[in-house]
């Protein structure tokens, strides 16, 4: 470490009131992104110390990336600079819990699994199943607006956040929104920070809307010999009164990702549907779904609970399939018009087949979101072209494609975010207002913000 770094490291620790700051190499390496590790990791214990650290970094010309368990660090372009990893690990308390009002205030460092366990004592939950699973922190989930298949029924984090407390690079803490479901003051400002990937400020408190937990659950698989069968079933399902907890379309690679104990062939597809509610409601829903499935030639099969629980966990955590070699996997997230999902899956299978790159994919029914694993073997020269061709197909349908994981050993990757939209000028102006010195995650977001 240079003398200059030692000076600002001591200044950072002093600014935070002597709270923990470490430059231990293995700790810094664990929070690397884009092949770049921070010079130090800071562990603030209060919202005020977060704000103080941000102000120090901004005034000192240092770059900060907020984090917790690093489940969202692979998303985004390599940072232009990365001096401080600001870990909210110590900010992990629940405040102002009102189970009768279905509201809670919680700090960003609490892990989703711990939070769900806390809520379960009152038969409540937060219906989120984002990448990273139970290990993901609530702050990271909200900052990335991260969601999974529950989104079709319950919405994304942006729909559940009532208000936020944000530490800014001016050293201030601002509050947006409120703590009650009917409060709409500051609503647009809350939405601005949800999904901003820590580029405008650092979340230090989250007010959330809660939901009653389903009394019972049951998962069924509906097998199709071709994509036209899944398309007909999807359309019938979405037009029906049925409202399952979540539903996912997967190919053979997706079945392996889910750990399904059976294989139906490489050119076939499954739709997994999880039903929730009372036993009576579930029985009615299953019967109606089976009738819809058989009307278009799909074969139903019940999935035992001891298979369904880990299967859904593997799908939503977005870990590579069990037989993936090494760490050479690229994860893509395509957002498409709902009726364009099957056509994109067919296109992706064709493109990866020509490139001889194995894939595994699953699509969230009702949202148009498709996650695709590419599982290439070295050399990786043609991978860049493959991803750009897939992105072109998505953009051509009016969608977007984000590269959520690109291992550094594969060499320079494609731009994580793709083409800038018409709103980029506004995004840039907001960045200049909230982070004028470019201290927060510089270069990581859309268009190098």
N, C-alpha and C positions, 0 to 999 in steps of 0.2 A: 504494500500500500504506500502511495506517495505521501509526502509530508502534507500537501494540500488536502488530501483525502482524510488524513488523520485529524487535521484541524477542523474540517466541517463535521466529521464524525463526532468529535467531542462537543462541537457546538450543537449538534442535533440532540445528543443525550442531555445536554444542559437545558435546551429549550423544552424538552419533554419532562423536565423535573426529575432527571436521574433515572427514568424508566429504561427498560432494557433495550439496548441497541447492540447488535453483534455483527462482527465482520468474519465470523468463523466460516472458512471456505465451504465446507459441506452443507452448512445451513443455507448459504447464498446459492450454491449450485442447485439445491432442491427447488428453488424458486426461479430458475432460469426460464426464459422464453425466447424463442427464435434464436437459440444458441448463445444468448447474452445473459449473464448472471449479474445480479446487483452487487454493488460494493458492500452493502450492509443490509440488514433486516432490522426494522424497528417494530416493537410490540407495545403500542400505546394501550393504556388501561382505562382511559376516560375519553369521552367525545372531545373534551377541551384539549387533551394532549394530541389527538389526531389533528385538530385545527392548528395547533401550534406547530406541529411537524410540517404541515402543508405550507404554512406561511414561511417557515424557515427555508424550506426547499425552494419555494418560488423566489424568495428574495436572494437566495444564494445561487440561483441558476442551476439547480439540481432537478433531476427527473425522478418521479415517484410512480410506482405502479401498486395500487391496492390489491390485496390478496388475502386468502385464508388457507384453504387446502389445495390450491393450485388447480382445481378442476376446470376453471375457465381460462387459465393462462395460455393454453395452446391456441385459443381463438384470437385472431388478429394478426396483423403484420408484425415483423420484428421491430422493436422500438428503436428510435433514432438514438436515444440515450436511456440508461437505466442505472440510476445511482442508488435508489432506496426502494426496497420492497417494504411496503407498509402493511404489516399483518394485523388484521383485526381479531386475531385468535382470542385475545383476552377480553374482548367485548362480546360476551356470550350469555347475557342475563335476560330473563323475561321480566317485563315491567307492565303494570296496569293491565292485568289479565281480567277480563270481564266475560266469563263463559255464558252468562245469561243474555248478554248483548251481542255475543258472537264477535268480539273484538279483542285484540291483544296488541301490546307494544313490546317489541323484542329487538335485541341488539344484533348487529349484522354477523357476528362471529359464531352464532349458534348454528350447529349443523342440522340439516333437515331431519335426519333420523332422530336426533335427540329431541327436536321440537315436536315431532309427531308423537313420540313416546310421552312427552309432557302433556299434550292435549288429549291423549287417549283416555286418561282417567275420568274425563267428563264426556266421553264418547264423541269427541270433536276431532277434526283434522283440517289440514290445509291441502286441497286436492292438487298437488304438484308432483310430477314424476320426471324431473329434468335430467339431462346428462349429468353424470357424477353421482346420481342417486342420493342415498342417505348421507354420504360424505360431503356433499355440496353444502356450502354455507348459505344462509338466507340472504346475506348481503350480496354474494356473488350471483345467486339466482335472480334477485331483483335487478342488479346492475346489468345483467345480460338479458333480462326478460326471458329467462330460460324455462322451457316447458317440454312436456312429452305428450303422450296420447290422451291424458286427461283433458287436454286443452279443448277438444271438440265439445265437451259437455260443460266444463267449468270456466273456460277461458285461460288466459295467461296471467303471470304475476301482475301485469299492468291492470288487470281487472280486479285484483284482490287487494292491492295496496291502497289504503285510505289516506295515508300521509307519510312523510319522511322527515327526518332531521339530517341535514347535510353539512359536513365540514367543508369549507371553501379554502382556496389558496390565499385569501385575505386574512385567514385566521379566525373567521367567524363561523357560527353555527346558525343556519337558517332552518325554518320549519315550513313545510308545505302541507296542504290538505288538513286533515283533522283526525279524530279518533273515533268518530261515529259514522255509521253507514250513510246517513243522510247529509253529512257535511260535504259541501262541494267547493268551499273556499280554497283557492289555490290548486284546483284539480289539474289544470293544464300544466302547471309547474311540476307537479308530482309526476305526470306522464313524461315530462321532458327528461327527468333523471332515470326513470325506469327504462332500461335498455340502452343507456348511454355508455356502458362499459367503463365506468370510472374515469371518463375523460373530462367531466365538468366539476366533479366534487366527489367526496367520499361519504357514503351512507353510514351514519352512526346510530340510527334508530329507525325502526320500521313499524308502522301501524297497519295491521292486517285484518281483513275480514275472514272469519272462520266459518266452517260448515259442519253440520251433523255428519258423523261417520256412518257409512252403510252398515246395516246390521249383519248382512250376509253377502257373500260373493260367490260367483260361479263363472268359470271360463270354459268356453267352447271354441273348437277349431272348425272352420268350414273350408273343406278342400275343393280346389278347382283345378281342372286339367289345363285351363288356359286363361289368359287375362280378360278375354271377353266375358267369361263367366263371372269373374270377380267384379267387373264393371257393372254388369246387370244387377248383381246382388247389392253392390254398394248403392246404386241409385234407388233400388227398392227400399233398402234399409233406411237411407236418409229421408225418404219421402214418407216412411211409416211413423206411427206414434212411438215406436221404440226409442228409448233414450239410454243406451248402455253407458257404463262408466268409461269405457275406452274400447277402441277397436283399431287393429293394425293389420295391414296387408303385408305379407312377406313372401320372398322367394325361397328357394332351397338354401341359399346362404343364410337368409334370415332365420330359417328353422334351426340351422346349426348354431347361430348366434343365440337363439332362445333356448338351446339345449334340448330341443324336442327329441324324444327317444325313438322317433320313427322317421323314415324318409319315404317320400312319395314320388321321387324322380326329379331330375334337375330342371325340367321344363314345366313344373307344376307350382301351384301357389296355395297358400293358406291365408285365411282371415281369422285372426284371433279376436274374440269378443269377450269382454268381462262384463257380466251383469251384476248389479248391486241393488240392495234393498231388503225387504222382508222376504221370507222363503216363498210366500204366495206370489208376490210380485215377480220374483225371479223365475218361478215355474211358468207363469204366464208369458214372460218375456222370451224364455227359451223356446217354448212351444211356437210362438209367433215367428221367431227367427228361423227355426227349423223349417217351418212352412214356406217362408220366403226363400230360403236356400234351396230347398228341393224343387221349387217352381222354376229355378234357373239351372238345375243340374248340379248343385254343390252338395257335397257329402258332409254331414255334421258328425262331430265326434267330441265327447266331453273330455276335458283335460283335468286330471286329478289335481287336487289342491297342492299336493307336494311337488307336482311338476309345474303348475301354473305360477306359483309364487316366485320361485327362482327364475322361471322363464321371463316373466314380466320384468323382474329386476335386471336381468341381462339385457333385455331390449332397451329399457329406459336409461340404464347407466351408460350405454354406448361404448361398451368394451368390445374389443375385437372378438371374432368367433374363436371358439376353443382351439381350433386347429391352425390358427393364423401363425405364420412363421415369424419369429422374432418380434420386433417392434415396427415392422415395415407396413403400417396401415395408414391410409389416408381416409379421413372422414369428411364427407360432404353433406351439407344441408340445403336441399332445394325447396323453395316455396313456390308453389304453382297454383293456378286455378284448380279447384277441386276436380273438375271433369277432365283435367289433363294429366292426371296421375298415371293411369295405366299406359297411356301413349309414351310418357317419359320413361317409365320402367322398361317398356319394350325397346326404346331407343338406347337406354343405358346398357341393357343386356347385349344389344347388337354391337355397340361401340366397344365395350369391354371384351366381347368375344373376338372381334377383329384384332384388338390389341393384345389378346391373350393375357388379360389381367383378371384374376378371379374377383368376384364381388359378392357382397351380401347387402341386402337392402330391405327396408320396411317403410311403409307409408302410413301416416295417421289418417284414418278415414274421417272425413268431415272437416279437415283443415287444409289439405293440399300440401302438407309438409312431408317430404321424403328424405330419409337419411340413407346414405349410400357409403358402404365401406369398400374401398379399393385395396386389394391385397397383393401388391406386385412383388415380384422377385427381382433382384438386381440383374442387369443394370436398369436404371430408371429414366433413361433418356427420353422415352416417348410419353412419360406420364404427364408432363406439362401440357403437351398437345391434347391428350385424352381429356384432362380436366377442362381445358378451354373449349373443347368440342361439346362436352356435357353442359358447360355454362352457357354456351351459345344456344343450345336447344332450349334451355330453361328460359333465358331472356327472350328468346323468340316467341315464347308462349305468354309473355307478360309477367314472368316470375323473376326470381333472383336465386343465386347459388352462392353459399358461403363455404369456404374451406375451413372447417372447424379443427382439423388436425392435419399437420404436415410434418413428419419427423425431420429433424434438422440434418440427419445423415443422408437424406435423399437429395440434398443440395438446395439451391434457391428455389422457392416455390412460387406458385402463381399468387397474384394479389388475393388476399383472403376474402375481400368484399365484392370485387367485381366493379362494373361500371357505376359511376356516380349518378344519382338521380337528379331530378330538377330542383330538389330541395337542398342541394349541397351548399349553395351560397348562404342559405339561412343557417345551416349547421356550422359553417365556418364562422359566421358572425357570432353565434352563440358561444362557440369555443373561445373566441377572442374576448368576449365579455366575462365569461366565468373563469377562464384560465389564461389571462393575457400573456403570461411568460412561458406558456407551454410546459408547465411542470408535470401535468398529469398524463401519463401514458403517451408520451409524444410519438406520433407516427403509427400508433397501433390501430387507429380506427379508420373509417371510410375516408378515402382521399388523402391519407396521411395525417389526419387530424390527431 
